Amino acid sequence: MTKEERYKKALVNIFYYQAQRQSKKELQPQLFFDEETTDAWTVEQCRILYIKNQLGFIQDENLDDEIEETWNIIFNNEEQVT
């Protein structure tokens, strides 16, 4: 497994546990479908789509600036932690 695959799978794992803590009603507004469409879906189908949507959003470079900012906050301030 490449590092890229490992990180992608780790993200999917994080999103999975986030989705597990959410009800169908909590997930529906976050999906890229209207609620009438997702009303017929199971909570598991909503969770799977949520995970795929989150990963796709990141892969489409929508969070690049925010990711860079967060990285810098965490790893450029290491001297504050020690």
N, C-alpha and C positions, 0 to 999 in steps of 0.2 A: 504494500500500500504506500502510495506517495504521501508526502507531507500535505499536499493540497487535499487529497482525498481524506486524510485523517482529520484535518481541520474542518472540512465540509461535513463529515460524519459527526464530529463533535458538536458543530452548530445544530445539526438536525437533532441530535440527542438533547441539547438544551431546549430547543423549540418544542420537542416532544413533551418534555416535563412541564414546560410552560402551558402547553395545550391541555395536558392532563388535569391541571388545576383550574381550568376554565369550563364553565357550562356551555351548552350549545348557544344559549342567549348571549353569553359574553363573547363567544367566538364570531357569531354571525355578522356584527358590524365591522369586523376586521377582514372579512372575506371579500373578494372582488366580484361578488354576485349579490343581487338584491335579496332581501330576506324572504320574499315570496318563493324564490327558487330554492333557497336552502332550507325552508320549512320542512320539505319532504325528506331531507337528508338525515342520516343518523348523526349522533354527536361524534362518532368515530370518523365519519366522512368529513365533517367540518374540521375536526382536528388535523386530519391528513392534509386537507387543502390549506389550512392555516400554515402548517409547516412548510409546504411547498411554496406558498406565497412569500413567506418570510425569507426563505433561502433565495428565491428568485429576485426579490427586492434587493438583497445584498449583492447578488451576482450581477445585477444590472447597474451597479456602481452608484446607487441612489444614496448610500450612506458614507461615501468615501471621505468627505470633509469631516463628518461627525466621528467616524472611526479614527481618523488621524488625530483629531482633537482629544478624544478619550485616551488613545494610546499615549500621547504626550503627557496628559495629566497623570497617568499611572506610572509610566516608566521614566519620565524626566524629573520626577520628584522623589526618586528612590532615597535620597538622603534624608527626607522627612520621615520615612518609615523606620529607619534604623536608629 
